[in-house]
Amino acid sequence: MHRFGRYLATAGALLSALGLIVGFTAMIQGHQQVAKFFLMLTPLGFVALLAGVVTTFLVHTDQTRPPE
């Protein structure tokens, strides 16, 4: 679960960055529909980033102990 949280946080950060970079670039170039689509990905990426960080912090990483 700890690994899943790390992957989710990384994917969320990449999705947010991709949405901002491509969205604003498309908006400047006048491609409004493409800009809307990619700018809508930014909040989804932020939610995934937040869920990944919370999952990473809440999951106990000590694998030597049995689960409680």
N, C-alpha and C positions, 0 to 999 in steps of 0.2 A: 504494500500500500504506500510505503514511503517513496518507492521508485515511481509509482503512478502519479503521486503528487508532484514530484520533480518534473516528470514529463508533461503533466498538465500545466504547470507553471511556465515551463519553457514554451510550450505550444501557445499559451495565452499571450506571452510577451511577443512572440513572433507574429501572431495574428494581429495584435494591436499595432505593432510597428508597420506591418504590411498594409493594414487598413489606412493608417495615417499617411504613409508615404505615397502609396498608389492613389488614394482618394484625393489628396490635395493636388497631386500632380495632374490627375485627370480633370479636376475642377479648374485649374489654371489653364489647361489646354482647351477647355470648353466641352468636354465630354461629360455632360451632367448625369446621365444614367449610370455610367461606369463609376463616377465619383460617389453617387448615392450608395451604390452597392458596397464599395470598399469602405466608405465611411461608416456604414452600418455594421461592418465587421469589427470595428474598434471597440464598442461596448461589449460585444460577445467575447472578444479576446481579453478584456479587462475582467470579466466575470470568470473566465477560465483561469486567468492568472491568480485571482483572489482565491478561487477554490483550490488551486494547486498549492498555494502557500499555506492556506489553512490546513489542508490535508497533510502536508509535510510536517507542520508544527504539532499537529494533534496525534499523529501516529508515533508510537514508541519504537525507536530503532534498535533497541537492545534485543537481539535475536536469541540470546542465551537463556533468557527466562521463559518459562512456559506462559502462555496467555492466561490472563485472569478471568 
